[in-house]
């Protein structure tokens, strides 16, 4: 018996179709969970990595050592042009952060002498619809070297 060959069936079309449906189910589960997470991260947690790029002119605050002191570092660049409102996201994290011996808030105040912008903590967002813009949640307005809190957590502020 040990010398007898075991009979195996070839891997046929039926097996391939079965594997195909299994792979499809796996991919569908991944896509569904990824879509849910994307919605959760943007709408519930307020992750705003792309929000600053929606403006016509983007404020690119220095982030890496040496950038704050570099006179050639470009803090203003072209964005997508979906909004006129410039945004500094994740404000609750960078507010007291020290970069090149300066507080990030002081760097932003100096930069606001050229162009004004809003600083938003996670959870606050800008809604653009039908040519109108509204700010939802807490925000600070940076302009001409000054800083002013302009909106509270649960408030809505029409901008345009």
N, C-alpha and C positions, 0 to 999 in steps of 0.2 A: 503494500500500500504506500509505503514511503516513496517508492520510485514512480508511482503513478502521478501524472500531471493533473493538477487541479484545473477544472474547467472554468474559464472566465469568459464573461460576455464582453464584447467590444463596447467601447464608449461611443454610443450612437447619437442620433439626432435627438431622441427623447431626453437623453442625459444632458445634452447641450442646452436644450430649451429649459430644462429644470434649473440648471445653474444660472441661466440668463434671468429667469424670474427671481431667483434668490438674490442675485446681484442687484436687480432692479429694486427689490424691496429694501435692501440695505441702503442703496443710494437715496431712495425716497425718504427713509427714516432720517438720514443725515441731512438732507435738504430741508426737511420739515423742522428739525431741531435747530439748524443753523438760521432759518428764517425767524423762528421764535426768538432766538438769542439776539439777532440783529434788532428786532423790534423792541425787545426788552432793554438792550443796552442803550438804544437811542431815546426811546420814549419814557422809560421808567427810571433808568439810572442817569440819564442826561449826558451820556458820553458825547462830547462835542468836537472830536478830532477834525471833522470835516467842516464844521460850521464856520470857522474863521475863513476858509477858502471860498465861501459863497460870496463874499464882498467883492466889489469892483476893485478896490485897493486893499490889500491884506497887510495887517500889522504882524510882522514876523519877529516877535520878541526874541532877544538873544537867549540861547539855552545852554550852549557849551562854553567851557572856560576859554577866555580870550575874546569871545565875540562882543561882550559888552564894552571892552576897551578898544576894540578894533575900529578905527575910523572908516574903514572900507566895508564893514559889514552892512549889508543892505537890509534895513528894517521894514521897508515898504516895497511891495511888489504887486504885480497884477494878479487878480483873482479871477473867479468865474463870472463876476458881474451880475449875480442874481440879487444882490442887495447893495444898498449904499452904506449900510451900517457895518462898521469894522468891529471885530470882536477879538478880545483876548480871553481865550477859554481857560478853564481849570484854575480860576483865580484863587480859590481857597488853598491851593497847594503852592502857588508861586508867590503869594503875597509877602511872606516873610523869608523867602528863599534868598540866599546870598550867592551872588555870581560876580566874580572878579572884584571882590571886596565891597560890593554895593548890594543893597536890598533890591530885589526885582521891582518892587513897587516904586522905588525912587528912579529906577531906570525907565519904567513906564511913564512916570510923571514927566521926566525930561523929554521923552519921545512925544508926549502929547502936545508939546509946543508946536510941532509941525502939523499934526493931524489929530483930530479927536477920535476916540474909540470907546467902546463899552467893555468892561471886564465882567465876565459871567462865571459864577461858580457852577459846578456840575449840578444839574437839575433845572437850571434856568435855560431858556432857549428863545430864539427869535422865530416867529411864524410869519412867513411871507405868503400872501394869497391875494389874487386879483389886484395887484399893484399896491397893496397895503402891507405894512409891517407892524407887528405888535410884539412887545417884549413880555414874556411870561416868567415871573420869578424875580429873585433878587439880582440887582445889577448896580455897578458903579460906573460913573461917567468920568472919563479922563479927558481934560481939555485945557489947553494953555497952562500946563504945569500944575493944575489943580485937580482934586479928586472929590467927587460928590456921590453919595449913595442916592440913586434915583428911583429904586423900586424895591418893594418888600417881597417876601417869599410867595405869598398867595395872590399877589396883585398882577393885573394885566395893564401894560402901559402902551397905548397906541403911539407909534413912532412916525409913520407916514400914511 
